[in-house]
Amino acid sequence: MTIEKVLKIYVPMTESAFYILISLSVPRHGYGIIKHVQELTNERLVLGSGTIYGTLKKMQRDGIVSVYADESRKIIYEVSDTGKALMRHEMGRLKELYTNVLMYEEEFQ
């Protein structure tokens, strides 16, 4: 799948998808992703196994993640080059949002 098509499908990213890919900055299995997301969000976001594995399956199909290793019933995932390009794009979009939040924050106090 081309990066243009991936961007059209995934941007803007859901919070769950964003945190799953952030968690794959190093290869991890599903439970490791769940725990990492909880740590990153101070337990504000607790992803269920259905969300994790459904999203990972879709991302694998779309070439955003790949299986890094399959060790004793644990599948370890890693982000692909396409997934990295997607994250760079999304991070740029979020930086723009954050800049605008800072600019207009006082207007809503």
C-alpha positions in Angstrom: 0.0 0.0 0.0 1.4 3.4 -0.9 2.1 6.0 1.9 -0.5 8.3 0.3 -3.2 5.7 0.7 -2.1 4.9 4.3 -2.2 8.6 5.2 -5.7 8.9 3.7 -6.9 5.9 5.8 -5.2 6.6 9.1 -5.0 10.4 9.4 -6.1 11.8 11.7 -5.1 8.8 13.8 -7.2 7.5 16.7 -5.6 7.9 20.1 -5.4 4.1 20.4 -3.6 3.7 17.1 -1.2 6.5 17.9 -0.3 5.0 21.2 0.1 1.5 19.8 2.6 2.8 17.2 4.4 4.9 19.9 4.7 1.7 21.9 6.3 0.0 18.9 9.3 2.4 19.0 10.9 -0.9 20.2 9.5 -4.3 19.3 6.8 -5.5 21.7 4.1 -8.1 22.1 0.5 -7.2 22.7 0.6 -7.3 26.5 3.7 -5.2 26.4 1.9 -2.6 24.3 -1.0 -2.5 26.7 1.3 -2.0 29.7 3.4 0.7 27.9 0.3 2.7 26.9 -0.9 2.6 30.5 2.4 3.9 31.7 2.6 6.6 29.1 -0.9 7.9 29.9 -0.7 7.5 33.6 -3.4 4.8 33.3 -5.8 7.2 31.6 -5.9 5.0 28.6 -6.3 1.2 29.2 -6.5 -0.7 25.9 -8.3 -4.0 25.8 -6.9 -7.0 24.0 -9.6 -6.8 21.4 -8.6 -3.2 20.5 -4.9 -4.1 20.5 -5.1 -7.2 18.4 -7.8 -5.9 16.0 -5.7 -2.7 15.4 -2.5 -4.7 15.0 -4.1 -7.1 12.5 -5.4 -4.1 10.4 -2.0 -2.4 10.6 -0.2 -5.5 9.6 -2.5 -6.0 6.6 -1.9 -2.3 5.6 1.9 -2.7 6.0 2.3 -0.4 9.0 3.6 -3.0 11.4 5.1 -6.4 10.8 5.8 -9.5 12.9 9.3 -9.2 14.3 9.4 -12.6 16.0 7.0 -15.4 17.1 8.3 -16.7 20.4 6.5 -19.3 22.4 2.9 -18.1 21.5 3.9 -14.5 21.9 3.9 -12.5 18.6 6.3 -9.6 18.8 5.5 -6.6 16.5 7.6 -3.8 15.1 6.7 -0.7 13.1 7.6 -0.8 9.4 9.1 2.0 7.4 5.6 2.9 6.2 4.5 3.1 9.8 7.4 5.4 10.7 6.4 7.7 7.8 2.8 7.7 9.1 4.0 8.6 12.6 6.2 11.4 11.3 3.3 12.8 9.4 0.9 12.5 12.4 3.5 13.9 14.9 3.8 17.0 12.6 0.0 17.4 12.6 -0.1 17.1 16.4 2.7 19.6 16.8 0.7 22.1 14.7 -2.4 21.4 16.9 -0.3 22.0 20.0 1.1 25.2 18.7 -2.4 26.5 18.0 -3.5 25.4 21.5 -0.8 27.5 23.0 -1.7 30.5 20.8 -5.5 30.4 21.7 -5.5 28.9 25.1 -6.2 32.2 26.9 -9.2 32.9 24.7 -11.0 30.0 26.3 -10.2 30.8 30.0 
